[in-house]
């Protein structure tokens, strides 16, 4: 049985997806295995914290990772290298 992801894990998953170049909301939704409504709330929270930015062009919305978001990813990736987390 798999456990539910923490909010932090979801944020990091979204940042990883954006870093890899996926930037459309539906693609982010599929790649992170989230439903639409929770994804929208999380993306808005991440925008307000400066981790990502939202760009709108006519009817298209895209999200891009910011330097702050990249720093957060680097920080947590470094921690993962330093410790072993057992199930």
N, CA, C and O atoms as a GROMACS GRO file, in nm:
protein
  348
    1UNK      N    1   0.084  -0.118   0.000
    1UNK     CA    2   0.000   0.000   0.000
    1UNK      C    3   0.089   0.124   0.000
    1UNK      O    4   0.179   0.136   0.083
    2UNK      N    5   0.065   0.214  -0.090
    2UNK     CA    6   0.146   0.335  -0.096
    2UNK      C    7   0.089   0.441  -0.003
    2UNK      O    8  -0.031   0.446   0.023
    3UNK      N    9   0.177   0.523   0.046
    3UNK     CA   10   0.134   0.628   0.139
    3UNK      C   11   0.101   0.756   0.063
    3UNK      O   12   0.141   0.774  -0.052
    4UNK      N   13   0.029   0.842   0.129
    4UNK     CA   14  -0.008   0.970   0.071
    4UNK      C   15   0.115   1.063   0.075
    4UNK      O   16   0.187   1.067   0.175
    5UNK      N   17   0.137   1.136  -0.034
    5UNK     CA   18   0.250   1.229  -0.038
    5UNK      C   19   0.223   1.350   0.051
    5UNK      O   20   0.109   1.394   0.065
    6UNK      N   21   0.328   1.401   0.110
    6UNK     CA   22   0.317   1.524   0.188
    6UNK      C   23   0.307   1.643   0.092
    6UNK      O   24   0.337   1.631  -0.027
    7UNK      N   25   0.266   1.755   0.145
    7UNK     CA   26   0.259   1.878   0.065
    7UNK      C   27   0.397   1.913   0.012
    7UNK      O   28   0.411   1.956  -0.103
    8UNK      N   29   0.499   1.895   0.094
    8UNK     CA   30   0.637   1.923   0.051
    8UNK      C   31   0.675   1.836  -0.067
    8UNK      O   32   0.734   1.885  -0.164
    9UNK      N   33   0.643   1.707  -0.061
    9UNK     CA   34   0.675   1.617  -0.172
    9UNK      C   35   0.603   1.658  -0.300
    9UNK      O   36   0.659   1.649  -0.409
   10UNK      N   37   0.480   1.703  -0.287
   10UNK     CA   38   0.405   1.749  -0.404
   10UNK      C   39   0.470   1.873  -0.463
   10UNK      O   40   0.487   1.883  -0.584
   11UNK      N   41   0.508   1.968  -0.378
   11UNK     CA   42   0.576   2.089  -0.426
   11UNK      C   43   0.704   2.052  -0.501
   11UNK      O   44   0.731   2.104  -0.609
   12UNK      N   45   0.782   1.962  -0.442
   12UNK     CA   46   0.908   1.921  -0.506
   12UNK      C   47   0.882   1.849  -0.638
   12UNK      O   48   0.956   1.868  -0.734
   13UNK      N   49   0.778   1.766  -0.642
   13UNK     CA   50   0.742   1.698  -0.767
   13UNK      C   51   0.709   1.800  -0.876
   13UNK      O   52   0.753   1.786  -0.990
   14UNK      N   53   0.632   1.902  -0.841
   14UNK     CA   54   0.596   2.006  -0.938
   14UNK      C   55   0.721   2.080  -0.985
   14UNK      O   56   0.737   2.106  -1.104
   15UNK      N   57   0.809   2.115  -0.893
   15UNK     CA   58   0.932   2.184  -0.930
   15UNK      C   59   1.018   2.099  -1.024
   15UNK      O   60   1.075   2.151  -1.120
   16UNK      N   61   1.027   1.969  -0.997
   16UNK     CA   62   1.103   1.880  -1.085
   16UNK      C   63   1.041   1.875  -1.225
   16UNK      O   64   1.112   1.878  -1.325
   17UNK      N   65   0.909   1.868  -1.231
   17UNK     CA   66   0.839   1.863  -1.361
   17UNK      C   67   0.865   1.992  -1.439
   17UNK      O   68   0.892   1.988  -1.559
   18UNK      N   69   0.858   2.106  -1.371
   18UNK     CA   70   0.883   2.234  -1.438
   18UNK      C   71   1.028   2.245  -1.484
   18UNK      O   72   1.056   2.297  -1.592
   19UNK      N   73   1.119   2.196  -1.402
   19UNK     CA   74   1.261   2.202  -1.439
   19UNK      C   75   1.288   2.120  -1.564
   19UNK      O   76   1.374   2.155  -1.645
   20UNK      N   77   1.214   2.010  -1.581
   20UNK     CA   78   1.230   1.924  -1.699
   20UNK      C   79   1.164   1.982  -1.824
   20UNK      O   80   1.177   1.924  -1.932
   21UNK      N   81   1.093   2.095  -1.811
   21UNK     CA   82   1.039   2.161  -1.929
   21UNK      C   83   0.890   2.152  -1.950
   21UNK      O   84   0.836   2.216  -2.040
   22UNK      N   85   0.820   2.074  -1.867
   22UNK     CA   86   0.674   2.071  -1.878
   22UNK      C   87   0.622   2.199  -1.814
   22UNK      O   88   0.655   2.228  -1.699
   23UNK      N   89   0.542   2.277  -1.886
   23UNK     CA   90   0.498   2.403  -1.827
   23UNK      C   91   0.348   2.431  -1.842
   23UNK      O   92   0.299   2.531  -1.789
   24UNK      N   93   0.276   2.345  -1.912
   24UNK     CA   94   0.131   2.363  -1.926
   24UNK      C   95   0.061   2.296  -1.808
   24UNK      O   96   0.100   2.187  -1.767
   25UNK      N   97  -0.043   2.360  -1.755
   25UNK     CA   98  -0.110   2.306  -1.636
   25UNK      C   99  -0.157   2.162  -1.650
   25UNK      O  100  -0.142   2.083  -1.556
   26UNK      N  101  -0.214   2.125  -1.764
   26UNK     CA  102  -0.262   1.987  -1.778
   26UNK      C  103  -0.146   1.887  -1.780
   26UNK      O  104  -0.158   1.777  -1.726
   27UNK      N  105  -0.035   1.924  -1.840
   27UNK     CA  106   0.082   1.835  -1.840
   27UNK      C  107   0.139   1.821  -1.699
   27UNK      O  108   0.180   1.712  -1.659
   28UNK      N  109   0.142   1.931  -1.625
   28UNK     CA  110   0.188   1.927  -1.486
   28UNK      C  111   0.096   1.834  -1.405
   28UNK      O  112   0.143   1.753  -1.325
   29UNK      N  113  -0.034   1.847  -1.428
   29UNK     CA  114  -0.133   1.765  -1.358
   29UNK      C  115  -0.108   1.616  -1.382
   29UNK      O  116  -0.105   1.537  -1.288
   30UNK      N  117  -0.088   1.578  -1.509
   30UNK     CA  118  -0.064   1.438  -1.541
   30UNK      C  119   0.068   1.387  -1.486
   30UNK      O  120   0.075   1.277  -1.431
   31UNK      N  121   0.173   1.467  -1.500
   31UNK     CA  122   0.306   1.424  -1.456
   31UNK      C  123   0.317   1.409  -1.303
   31UNK      O  124   0.395   1.328  -1.253
   32UNK      N  125   0.238   1.489  -1.231
   32UNK     CA  126   0.244   1.484  -1.084
   32UNK      C  127   0.131   1.402  -1.024
   32UNK      O  128   0.124   1.386  -0.902
   33UNK      N  129   0.044   1.349  -1.108
   33UNK     CA  130  -0.066   1.265  -1.063
   33UNK      C  131  -0.157   1.337  -0.963
   33UNK      O  132  -0.193   1.282  -0.859
   34UNK      N  133  -0.193   1.461  -0.997
   34UNK     CA  134  -0.284   1.540  -0.915
   34UNK      C  135  -0.412   1.565  -0.991
   34UNK      O  136  -0.413   1.564  -1.114
   35UNK      N  137  -0.520   1.589  -0.919
   35UNK     CA  138  -0.643   1.630  -0.986
   35UNK      C  139  -0.641   1.782  -1.002
   35UNK      O  140  -0.560   1.852  -0.942
   36UNK      N  141  -0.732   1.832  -1.085
   36UNK     CA  142  -0.729   1.971  -1.128
   36UNK      C  143  -0.741   2.072  -1.014
   36UNK      O  144  -0.659   2.163  -1.004
   37UNK      N  145  -0.842   2.058  -0.929
   37UNK     CA  146  -0.866   2.158  -0.824
   37UNK      C  147  -0.750   2.168  -0.725
   37UNK      O  148  -0.703   2.279  -0.699
   38UNK      N  149  -0.702   2.057  -0.670
   38UNK     CA  150  -0.585   2.069  -0.582
   38UNK      C  151  -0.462   2.128  -0.652
   38UNK      O  152  -0.387   2.205  -0.593
   39UNK      N  153  -0.442   2.090  -0.779
   39UNK     CA  154  -0.328   2.144  -0.853
   39UNK      C  155  -0.336   2.296  -0.862
   39UNK      O  156  -0.237   2.364  -0.841
   40UNK      N  157  -0.454   2.349  -0.894
   40UNK     CA  158  -0.470   2.494  -0.906
   40UNK      C  159  -0.436   2.565  -0.776
   40UNK      O  160  -0.369   2.668  -0.776
   41UNK      N  161  -0.482   2.510  -0.664
   41UNK     CA  162  -0.453   2.571  -0.533
   41UNK      C  163  -0.303   2.569  -0.504
   41UNK      O  164  -0.246   2.666  -0.455
   42UNK      N  165  -0.241   2.457  -0.535
   42UNK     CA  166  -0.097   2.443  -0.508
   42UNK      C  167  -0.016   2.536  -0.599
   42UNK      O  168   0.077   2.601  -0.552
   43UNK      N  169  -0.051   2.543  -0.727
   43UNK     CA  170   0.020   2.633  -0.819
   43UNK      C  171   0.007   2.778  -0.773
   43UNK      O  172   0.105   2.852  -0.776
   44UNK      N  173  -0.113   2.819  -0.731
   44UNK     CA  174  -0.132   2.956  -0.683
   44UNK      C  175  -0.047   2.982  -0.559
   44UNK      O  176   0.011   3.090  -0.545
   45UNK      N  177  -0.039   2.885  -0.470
   45UNK     CA  178   0.043   2.900  -0.350
   45UNK      C  179   0.191   2.912  -0.387
   45UNK      O  180   0.263   2.994  -0.330
   46UNK      N  181   0.234   2.832  -0.482
   46UNK     CA  182   0.374   2.835  -0.524
   46UNK      C  183   0.408   2.967  -0.594
   46UNK      O  184   0.519   3.018  -0.579
   47UNK      N  185   0.314   3.022  -0.669
   47UNK     CA  186   0.334   3.153  -0.733
   47UNK      C  187   0.349   3.259  -0.624
   47UNK      O  188   0.439   3.342  -0.631
   48UNK      N  189   0.259   3.257  -0.525
   48UNK     CA  190   0.264   3.360  -0.420
   48UNK      C  191   0.391   3.351  -0.336
   48UNK      O  192   0.434   3.450  -0.277
   49UNK      N  193   0.452   3.233  -0.330
   49UNK     CA  194   0.578   3.216  -0.256
   49UNK      C  195   0.701   3.244  -0.341
   49UNK      O  196   0.814   3.242  -0.290
   50UNK      N  197   0.680   3.270  -0.470
   50UNK     CA  198   0.793   3.302  -0.557
   50UNK      C  199   0.870   3.181  -0.607
   50UNK      O  200   0.980   3.196  -0.660
   51UNK      N  201   0.814   3.060  -0.592
   51UNK     CA  202   0.881   2.940  -0.640
   51UNK      C  203   0.864   2.921  -0.790
   51UNK      O  204   0.950   2.865  -0.857
   52UNK      N  205   0.751   2.969  -0.841
   52UNK     CA  206   0.720   2.960  -0.984
   52UNK      C  207   0.653   3.091  -1.027
   52UNK      O  208   0.607   3.168  -0.943
   53UNK      N  209   0.648   3.114  -1.157
   53UNK     CA  210   0.575   3.228  -1.212
   53UNK      C  211   0.474   3.177  -1.314
   53UNK      O  212   0.495   3.076  -1.380
   54UNK      N  213   0.364   3.251  -1.325
   54UNK     CA  214   0.261   3.216  -1.423
   54UNK      C  215   0.266   3.319  -1.535
   54UNK      O  216   0.265   3.440  -1.510
   55UNK      N  217   0.271   3.271  -1.657
   55UNK     CA  218   0.268   3.357  -1.776
   55UNK      C  219   0.139   3.328  -1.852
   55UNK      O  220   0.104   3.212  -1.874
   56UNK      N  221   0.070   3.434  -1.891
   56UNK     CA  222  -0.054   3.417  -1.968
   56UNK      C  223  -0.039   3.487  -2.102
   56UNK      O  224   0.004   3.601  -2.109
   57UNK      N  225  -0.077   3.415  -2.207
   57UNK     CA  226  -0.072   3.469  -2.342
   57UNK      C  227  -0.202   3.430  -2.410
   57UNK      O  228  -0.223   3.313  -2.444
   58UNK      N  229  -0.289   3.526  -2.431
   58UNK     CA  230  -0.423   3.501  -2.486
   58UNK      C  231  -0.494   3.400  -2.397
   58UNK      O  232  -0.525   3.431  -2.282
   59UNK      N  233  -0.522   3.282  -2.448
   59UNK     CA  234  -0.593   3.183  -2.366
   59UNK      C  235  -0.501   3.079  -2.305
   59UNK      O  236  -0.547   2.987  -2.238
   60UNK      N  237  -0.371   3.092  -2.327
   60UNK     CA  238  -0.274   2.995  -2.275
   60UNK      C  239  -0.214   3.041  -2.143
   60UNK      O  240  -0.184   3.158  -2.123
   61UNK      N  241  -0.198   2.944  -2.053
   61UNK     CA  242  -0.127   2.968  -1.927
   61UNK      C  243  -0.010   2.872  -1.923
   61UNK      O  244  -0.024   2.754  -1.954
   62UNK      N  245   0.105   2.924  -1.884
   62UNK     CA  246   0.219   2.835  -1.859
   62UNK      C  247   0.283   2.875  -1.727
   62UNK      O  248   0.269   2.989  -1.680
   63UNK      N  249   0.352   2.781  -1.668
   63UNK     CA  250   0.422   2.803  -1.542
   63UNK      C  251   0.570   2.776  -1.562
   63UNK      O  252   0.608   2.682  -1.632
   64UNK      N  253   0.652   2.860  -1.501
   64UNK     CA  254   0.797   2.848  -1.512
   64UNK      C  255   0.858   2.850  -1.372
   64UNK      O  256   0.811   2.921  -1.283
   65UNK      N  257   0.962   2.772  -1.355
   65UNK     CA  258   1.031   2.769  -1.226
   65UNK      C  259   1.118   2.894  -1.214
   65UNK      O  260   1.180   2.937  -1.311
   66UNK      N  261   1.123   2.951  -1.095
   66UNK     CA  262   1.205   3.070  -1.070
   66UNK      C  263   1.341   3.027  -1.013
   66UNK      O  264   1.364   2.909  -0.985
   67UNK      N  265   1.428   3.124  -0.997
   67UNK     CA  266   1.558   3.096  -0.935
   67UNK      C  267   1.539   3.045  -0.792
   67UNK      O  268   1.611   2.956  -0.747
   68UNK      N  269   1.442   3.102  -0.722
   68UNK     CA  270   1.412   3.056  -0.586
   68UNK      C  271   1.368   2.909  -0.589
   68UNK      O  272   1.410   2.830  -0.504
   69UNK      N  273   1.284   2.873  -0.685
   69UNK     CA  274   1.239   2.734  -0.699
   69UNK      C  275   1.355   2.641  -0.729
   69UNK      O  276   1.362   2.531  -0.675
   70UNK      N  277   1.446   2.684  -0.816
   70UNK     CA  278   1.565   2.604  -0.846
   70UNK      C  279   1.653   2.586  -0.723
   70UNK      O  280   1.708   2.478  -0.700
   71UNK      N  281   1.665   2.692  -0.642
   71UNK     CA  282   1.744   2.682  -0.519
   71UNK      C  283   1.683   2.583  -0.421
   71UNK      O  284   1.755   2.507  -0.356
   72UNK      N  285   1.550   2.583  -0.411
   72UNK     CA  286   1.481   2.488  -0.324
   72UNK      C  287   1.509   2.345  -0.370
   72UNK      O  288   1.539   2.258  -0.289
   73UNK      N  289   1.500   2.321  -0.501
   73UNK     CA  290   1.528   2.188  -0.556
   73UNK      C  291   1.671   2.145  -0.525
   73UNK      O  292   1.695   2.032  -0.482
   74UNK      N  293   1.766   2.234  -0.548
   74UNK     CA  294   1.907   2.202  -0.521
   74UNK      C  295   1.927   2.166  -0.374
   74UNK      O  296   1.999   2.071  -0.341
   75UNK      N  297   1.865   2.243  -0.286
   75UNK     CA  298   1.877   2.222  -0.142
   75UNK      C  299   1.826   2.083  -0.104
   75UNK      O  300   1.896   2.010  -0.033
   76UNK      N  301   1.708   2.047  -0.149
   76UNK     CA  302   1.651   1.917  -0.112
   76UNK      C  303   1.723   1.802  -0.181
   76UNK      O  304   1.735   1.693  -0.124
   77UNK      N  305   1.769   1.822  -0.302
   77UNK     CA  306   1.847   1.717  -0.369
   77UNK      C  307   1.977   1.691  -0.294
   77UNK      O  308   2.022   1.577  -0.282
   78UNK      N  309   2.037   1.798  -0.242
   78UNK     CA  310   2.161   1.784  -0.165
   78UNK      C  311   2.134   1.707  -0.035
   78UNK      O  312   2.215   1.622   0.005
   79UNK      N  313   2.023   1.735   0.029
   79UNK     CA  314   1.987   1.664   0.152
   79UNK      C  315   1.967   1.515   0.123
   79UNK      O  316   2.012   1.430   0.199
   80UNK      N  317   1.899   1.484   0.012
   80UNK     CA  318   1.875   1.344  -0.024
   80UNK      C  319   2.007   1.269  -0.044
   80UNK      O  320   2.016   1.150  -0.012
   81UNK      N  321   2.108   1.337  -0.097
   81UNK     CA  322   2.239   1.276  -0.117
   81UNK      C  323   2.308   1.246   0.016
   81UNK      O  324   2.386   1.151   0.027
   82UNK      N  325   2.280   1.328   0.117
   82UNK     CA  326   2.350   1.319   0.244
   82UNK      C  327   2.290   1.216   0.340
   82UNK      O  328   2.360   1.168   0.429
   83UNK      N  329   2.163   1.182   0.323
   83UNK     CA  330   2.100   1.090   0.417
   83UNK      C  331   2.034   0.973   0.343
   83UNK      O  332   2.006   0.980   0.224
   84UNK      N  333   2.013   0.868   0.418
   84UNK     CA  334   1.942   0.752   0.365
   84UNK      C  335   1.809   0.741   0.438
   84UNK      O  336   1.805   0.732   0.560
   85UNK      N  337   1.700   0.743   0.362
   85UNK     CA  338   1.567   0.731   0.421
   85UNK      C  339   1.515   0.592   0.390
   85UNK      O  340   1.497   0.556   0.274
   86UNK      N  341   1.493   0.516   0.495
   86UNK     CA  342   1.444   0.379   0.476
   86UNK      C  343   1.292   0.376   0.491
   86UNK      O  344   1.236   0.454   0.568
   87UNK      N  345   1.227   0.286   0.418
   87UNK     CA  346   1.080   0.279   0.425
   87UNK      C  347   1.029   0.231   0.560
   87UNK      O  348   0.908   0.220   0.580
   0.00000   0.00000   0.00000
